[in-house]
Amino acid sequence: DDSFTLDGSITVGFNHIKLPRIGCVKTFEILPDNVTPKSVTITKKADRWFVSFKIETASINTEKLVDVVGVDLGVKTLATLSTGEVFDGAKSYKKLESKLSRLQYLNRHKTKFSNNWKKAQLRIAQLHTKVADIRKDTLHKLTTYLAKNHSQIVIEDLNVSGMMANHKLAKAVADMGFYEFRRQLEYKCKLYDSELIVVDRWFPSSKTCSHCGHVKQSLSLSERTFDCEHCGFSCGRDLNAALNLAMAVSSTVTACGLDNADVARSEAGIEQIV
């Protein structure tokens, strides 16, 4: 995508914006009244142009249904919550990969910068945009649900760059959009007056029994069920990890009291983002 950001004097009209040095630009949608944006970002995606506004807004207080929720992200399912809820990822790239590969294959012999080549490049760019839009829509629905309905949201500080270095996982990790998930969740927690807490990536959420606290020495990725040899507890590995993430915060507050919770979290590798 190509984009640029403008700061300063920007006028917003009924169905247009007035940009310095550019002038009036009509918009497809009707714009809200009495909006004074701090900045405007113009973005080109394939053959379409978009405008986004940066404005100051007050937090929106919503009734929280759950105090603390742990969220375990994965490549099989996008998110498993400690409440037992499971959210599937869009996997838009996987679904459209064959179509994208075919377009790129058909374009391989076209003369570069010819009209036919440009048309083919545009179709490829449009398909890439569709993949990204489907992924973002899925993430927006999930992050909005989390921020609006949960007082504290606990996630793990995933080593996404390390996961991307694994050629067997790279496509699946990119298709889920872990970076975008965290970016959206951070600003939505501020918007909906929730608290985002990030647990250190070395916290053994998957290997620890959420029932008795026993830590396994090893747990392969192929093992989808967590079976504790110490107490006999058994459940899905993703749910077990989500329960441990939720309890990592709850137990810190319970054991240390609210006044000392921030210090204890820091010592335990738990970072409060919002």
N, C-alpha and C positions, 0 to 999 in steps of 0.2 A: 504494500500500500504506500502511496505518496501522501504526505500530509504536511501542513504548516500551521503554526499557532500565531494568532495576533493578540496582542495586549493593548490596553488603552481605550480610546474612544470608539465604542461600537454601538450603533443604534439598531434596536430591534423593532421592527414594524409588524403590521398585521400578518402579512405574508411575504416579508422580505427582511433582509438585514443590510445595513449600510456599513461597508468596511472601508477603512482608510486606504487611499490610493487605488482601490478597486471600484468603489461605488456601490450602487444598489444591486443586490443579488436576490432574485425571487426564490422562494422556498415552496416545496410541494405541500408541506403541512402548514396549517395555521399556527402561528407562534403565540405563546402565552403573553398576557398583558403585563405591563409594569415589571419587566425583567431587565435588570442591568447586569449583564455578564462581566466577570472580571477578565475573561479571555474567551476567544473563540478558536476552535480548531477545525480547519477544513481538511477533509480526507477524500482521496479518490480511491475507490475500490472497483477494479475492472473498468467499466465505462460509466460508472455512477459516482456522483459527488455527494458528500454528507457534511453536515455542519453540527458540531456539538458545542455546548456552552458550559463554562465553568462559573457557577454561581455559589453564593453563600446561602445556606439554609439551616434552619433550626432542626434539632433532632426530633424524630417522630417517636413518641412513646406508644408502644403497643403492649397489649396484655401478653405476658410471657406464659406459655403453657408448661414449660419445663425449665427448672433452674439450671442444671448443668447437663450438657450433652457432649459425649465424645464422638468424634467423627474419624473413621478410618477410611483413607482413600486407597483405591486399588485399581488394577488394570482389568480384572474380571468384572467387578461392579464398581461404579464410580465412587460411591460412598455408602458405608454401613454405619448406622448410628447406634449408640448405646441403648437407645429405646427399642431397638429391634427393626427399625425401618431400613429399607434397602433402596438405593437409587441407582438405576442403571445409567451408564454413560451413553451419549448420543452415538459414539463410534462412527461419526459421519465420514471420516476419511476411509475407514475400512469398507463402508458400504458403497462408496463412490470411487474407490481406488481403481477398479478395473476400467471404468468409464474414462477416468483421468489418464490412465496409461494408454488407452486406445487413442485418445485425442493426441497425446504426445507422440505416439508411434506414427499416426497418419501425417503428422506435421514434419517428420524428420527429413524428408527430401524436398520440401518447399524452399524456394529461393528466399534467403533471409531479407526481410524488409519489403518483400513483394506484398501486393494487396491480399493475396490468398494466405500468405504467412501471417500477416497482421490480423486477419479474420480468425485464423486458427489460434493465435496467441490470445486473442480476446476471449474466445470460447474457453480456453484453458484457465484464464484468469477468472472468468465468471464462475467456473466450477470450483476453483479454489476458494472464492468468496462464499459460495454456497456452503462448502464444508465448514468454513470458519463460523458462518452465521448460525448454522444448526448447532454447532458445539457451544457457542456463546449463549444461545437461547436456553439450552439445557442447564448450563451453569448458572445463568441468571435466575431461573426458577428455583434451583436448589439453594443458592446463597441467600435469596430473598426469604425463602421459607425458614432457613436456619436463623437468620438475623432477626426476623420478626417474632419468632415464637420461642426463642431460647435466651435466657439471661446470660449464660456463659457457654461459649462454644470452644471446645478443646480440640486442637488438631496437632499433628506431629510435624516437626520441621523436616520435611522430606528432602533428601539429597537428590533433587530432580536432575541436576546436571550429571551426577553419577549414574542415575538410572538411564539417562539418555545415552551414556557411553556404552551401555550394554546393547549390542546390536539386536539381540533377541527381544528386548523390551522397548527399544527406542520408539518404534512406530506406535505401539499401544499406549505408551506414556504420553507422547505428543498428542495422540488422538483424544485422550481424556482431558487434557488442558489443566494440569495441576497448578501451573503458574497463574493462569487466568482465574482459577478457582480462588486462590488465596488473595489475589488482587481485588476481586469483587467482594470477597468476604470482609476484607479490612475496611473498605469504605462503607459497606452496608451496615456493619456493626456500629460505626459512628453514627450513621443516619438513623438507625432504629434503637439507639441507646443500649446496645448489647456489649458484651465483653468478649474479645477474642484472645484466647490463651494458646500459646505455642509451646509444646513440650519438646525438649531436646531430642535430636534425632537418634541419640544413643540409648534412649529410654526403651527397655525391652518390652514394648507393649504386646507384641505377638507371642513372645516366649513365656510371658508371665501368666500364671493361672489367675483369672479374675475372681476365683472362688476362695483359694487358700493362699495365694501369693507365691507359690513355688515357681522357680524359674527353670525352664528347660535349658539344657546345655546346647541343644541344636534343634532347629525346626526348618525343614526344607520348604521351598516355595510350592512344591507339589502337594504338600500336606494341607488340605483345605479344612480339616477338622482338628481342633485342639483337644487332645486327650491328656489329662493330667495323671501322671503315674503316681503322684503323691496322695491325692484325695479322690481320684476317680471322676472328677468333673469333666464333662464333655460338651463342646458347643462349636459352632463355626469359628474358624480362626479370625475372621474379620470382625465378628461380633465380640469375640473375646478381647481383641485389641481395642475396640471402641469402648468397651466397659472399663478397661484399664486406664485409658486416657481420661475418661470421666472421673474415675476414682483417684487419679493422680492429683487432681485439683481439690476434690472434695476432702480427701484424707489430709491434705496439707492444711486446709482451713480448719478442719475439725481438731487436728492434733495441736496446732499452734495458736489457734484463736485468730480472729479477723485482724487484730492489730499487728500480729507478727507474720501474717500469711505471705506478704510480699517478700520478706526476707527469706522465708523458708522456700518459697517458690524459686527464688534466684539460686539458692544453694542446690536445689533439686534439678536445676536446668529447665525451669518452667518460666517462659517469658510472657508477660502481659503486654499485648499489642495495643488494645483499645480499652 
